[in-house]
Amino acid sequence: MSENAVEAQDGRGDVIVSMQGVSKWFGEFQVLKDINLELHRGEKIVICGPSGSGKSTLIRCLNRLEAHQQGTVMVDGIELHDHMSNVEMVRREVGMVFQSFNLFPHLTVMENCTSGPLWVHKMPKAEAEEIAMKFLERVKIPEQAHKYPMQLSGGQQQRVAIARSLCMNPKIMLFDEPTSALDPEMVSEVLDTMTDLANTGMTMMCVTHEMGFARAVADQVVFMDEGEIVERNEPNAFFTAPKSTRTKTFLSQILQH
Amino acid sequence: MYADTVVEDKLVHKPKFIALLFVLSFVAFVFFNLTDTIFGHFLMPVIGDPATAGIFGRFAVAFVLAVIFTANIVAIGFLPTRYQVIIVWIELIALFLLFFYTFDLSMEFIQRKVWFMISQGVFTTLYVSAISIAIAFVLAMVGAVAKLSNNGFAFAIASFYTSFFRGLPLLMQVYLIYLGLPQLGWVIDAVPAGVTALSLCYGAYMTEIFRAGIESIPRGQWEASRSMGFKFGLTMRRIILPQAVPVIIPPTGNQFIAMLKDSSLVSVIGVWEIMFLARTLGTKEFKHLEMLITASMLYWMLTMVLEAVQSRIERRYRQKAER
């Protein structure tokens, strides 16, 4: 495992996401406190932490679903600020998978997947469908293409959501607790899909409590608490020798069962 | 509505309830004294001349009616739901016609005028309503987006618009537009004035319907759509509105039905729609009631057609949702 990490360390690409001194407040409450974080091309980072620690907010700042108030966020050389054109450029390069799937219920699985290529990239329909089919095969549900999202199980819906994001040909994939809303027996099918995706070299940032996934896939594990990055390390060291007491407490709580 | 799975004895077949029904209807019929009506005439062989039948006649008529009424309800109780609905409808219509029959209306006059009422009146009512609802639809769409926007200017205009046009009686708006605009040097015909008033007023009501419909779509749909790089307009058009339409359709249908009848208000400025014709045609020959009842029936029939259309559309959307 550690060898993998070292390899990734060696083969690190350039910095694709950087957050410098990022702070954010909801009213009086500071959710993000001076966050500094870098993500390299091809790197996989898992963010964990207790609920309310700001991890979802952090990941949502990367495609400006939330606005930060201090510091800079750069994604693939584009700075995210109040200019809509920048934001839209970044959003086209960043795929996002949500806890609650957020598939478009009035469109079929195929239409969900082709919507981005058709409406944003203005691709011809045949080509868009070809791409959609390729990714539906990758997430192993090509046979569901003409069903509606509501006819699928939670795990299948989340895999469609992943395929939908991939159809936009993103450079980075963000996952915001992708398995938290799933029935237990469906968690592994989604994690398998994400692992396959990681093996293709995709740059990924994932908020999750699935520590098995973190161990197997992540190059770095980041632990957040109360809006701060408390600890950051490669997974083996993170799980076997956590430095901070807060990390130790958290890990003992979630690994207890 | 939710139907319970428990099968109870039918209420209308419980002796206590039947007795209660009988007593109540008997008391009611005695109270209203129906001796001198058509019912009294039917019972002439028993009670003699209704005019002189007195208290005996009154009780006899009430008793017979109460028996018929109670027996009728108990009998209907045996039928399957579908037939119950049909029979109750037919009985209510029969009672209704009986009620009109007592007015002693001139059918000949109605027959003479009804074709003109339909060719001119119904036609005008329909096209005025249809144009108005179409414009109101567009106004409502713009209004709803403005009301939901963060732009203070847009919000202020939209909220002023809805507040004003929902706050004034429609009749007042019709007058204000028809009589007020010429003051600004812009003479406006009756039909355009009526259409303007109706569309502005209903646009204001429908703005609120559209706003609620758009707001009913979960935030996640916006987030997913925006995070894929869809622009605001695209998100609205392809993602949010298609999902909001099934929520918007039933109340919009209601608004259309309401507008059809409120279009009668533009008769005050001389648009030749159903209400206007009913009044003018009736006045000439002092047959007000004939024309008013004809107009009422025409409105009712139009409404029934619209209700049928509305329930069809709703059913289609429901099937779509259940796929």
Contacts between the chains, C-beta under 8 A, distances in Angstrom:
chain1	res1	chain2	res2	distance
A	63	B	227	5.4
A	65	B	223	5.6
A	65	B	226	7.2
A	65	B	227	6.2
A	88	B	229	5.6
A	88	B	231	6.9
A	91	B	226	6.8
A	91	B	227	5.7
A	91	B	228	6.9
A	91	B	229	4.3
A	92	B	228	7.9
A	92	B	229	3.9
A	94	B	227	7.4
A	95	B	227	7.9
A	95	B	228	8.0
A	96	B	223	8.0
A	96	B	224	7.7
A	96	B	227	4.4
A	98	B	220	6.2
A	98	B	223	6.9
A	98	B	224	6.5
A	100	B	220	5.4
A	102	B	218	7.9
A	102	B	220	4.0
A	102	B	221	6.3
A	102	B	223	6.4
A	102	B	224	3.6
A	103	B	224	7.5
A	104	B	221	6.9
A	104	B	224	7.3
A	104	B	225	7.6
A	104	B	239	5.7
A	104	B	243	7.9
A	105	B	243	6.8
A	106	B	242	4.9
A	106	B	243	5.4
A	106	B	320	7.9
A	115	B	228	7.3
A	115	B	230	7.9
A	115	B	238	7.2
A	116	B	228	4.8
A	116	B	229	7.1
A	116	B	230	7.9
A	119	B	230	6.4
A	119	B	234	5.8
A	119	B	238	6.6
A	120	B	228	6.8
A	120	B	229	4.9
A	120	B	230	6.5
A	148	B	323	5.5
A	150	B	323	7.9
A	151	B	323	7.4
A	161	B	224	7.9
A	164	B	228	7.6
A	165	B	228	7.5
A	168	B	228	6.0
A	168	B	229	7.1
